[in-house]
């Protein structure tokens, strides 16, 4: 066979292999999660919300906004309760849930460079998803049971 045809054959094989791999990846993303998987993810999301509300409360306190700080404390308490309940239902240990919260707090702190002047970064990322999670936890769990969240959003 001439070299030109061998190059085309090689290219065709590579394209076919990549296509097969992509199809498997797409199907894997569409695979439904178990209730345990969904509850574990919901617990992780609640930890992120707890971290978000904690930093927002710190900033509200720093600005002397006591009424806002009190409302944020209620959100922190709700997120904490949901993180614990969903984490326990998923089979997580207390240590694992605390570690999840620590990771969320560290990530939030880093994303705002530990400065309230950058709190808008957290507001944009977490305001709507956290509000939805705490107001409609069952709906969020049902959504998660359809499969993992996308890399670009919740």
Long-range contacts (C-beta under 8 A, 24 or more apart in sequence): 29-147, 29-148, 29-150, 30-147, 31-147, 32-145, 32-146, 32-147, 33-144, 33-145, 33-146, 33-147, 33-148, 34-145, 35-141, 35-145, 36-89, 36-90, 36-91, 37-90, 37-144, 37-145, 38-141, 38-142, 38-144, 38-145, 39-86, 39-87, 39-89, 39-90, 39-141, 40-86, 40-87, 40-90, 40-91, 40-92, 41-144, 41-148, 41-149, 42-82, 42-86, 42-90, 42-133, 42-137, 42-140, 42-141, 42-144, 43-82, 43-83, 43-84, 43-86, 43-87, 43-90, 43-92, 43-97, 43-100, 44-100, 44-104, 45-129, 45-130, 45-133, 45-140, 45-154, 46-79, 46-80, 46-82, 46-83, 46-86, 46-133, 47-79, 47-83, 47-97, 47-100, 47-101, 47-103, 47-104, 48-104, 48-107, 48-108, 48-126, 48-130, 49-75, 49-79, 49-126, 49-129, 49-130, 49-133, 49-134, 50-76, 50-79, 50-80, 50-83, 50-101, 50-104, 51-101, 51-104, 51-105, 51-107, 51-108, 52-108, 52-122, 52-125, 52-126, 52-127, 52-130, 53-79, 53-130, 54-105, 54-108, 55-108, 55-109, 55-112, 55-116, 55-119, 55-122, 56-119, 56-122, 56-123, 58-116, 59-116, 59-119, 62-116, 63-116, 75-130, 75-134, 78-134, 79-130, 79-133, 79-134, 82-133, 82-134, 82-137, 86-137, 86-141, 129-154
